[in-house]
């Protein structure tokens, strides 16, 4: 529903049609990408925060456009995806947090907040 709301009802139907399996697969892939980055430092699944949700939606939106008719992905969708991937790479390196609780894998997770480091609980 969030993906449909983000894309818009009419465009969503044009891209996905009535294939719920397509949408479920897209959402699963987005989750797997997020988990792949996060699992290098943190226990997964991550707590769902607005930032984690934004990453998932950005990834899923690109995947939806890629699989739609004509496979034309608007530049703003590509930019949103690339931003999400860059932030996930930063998460994997411990440069940013999610805005929620992160449980590390034998490390002390660090979150950069306004240029200052703060240890997450």
Long-range contacts (C-beta under 8 A, 24 or more apart in sequence): 2-53, 2-57, 3-27, 3-57, 3-60, 3-61, 3-64, 6-57, 6-61, 7-61, 7-64, 12-64, 14-68, 14-69, 15-64, 15-65, 15-67, 15-68, 15-69, 16-64, 16-67, 16-68, 22-67, 23-64, 26-60, 26-63, 26-64, 26-67, 27-56, 27-60, 29-59, 29-60, 29-63, 30-55, 30-56, 30-57, 30-59, 30-60, 30-63, 31-56, 33-59, 33-85, 33-88, 34-59, 34-88, 37-88, 37-89, 37-91, 37-92, 38-88, 38-91, 38-92, 40-92, 41-91, 41-92, 41-93, 41-94, 41-102, 41-104, 41-105, 41-107, 41-109, 42-91, 42-102, 42-103, 42-104, 42-105, 42-109, 43-103, 43-104, 43-105, 46-98, 46-100, 46-102, 47-98, 47-100, 47-101, 47-102, 48-100, 49-98, 49-99, 49-100, 50-99, 51-87, 51-98, 51-99, 52-98, 52-99, 52-100, 54-84, 55-84, 55-87, 55-88, 58-83, 58-84, 59-84, 59-85
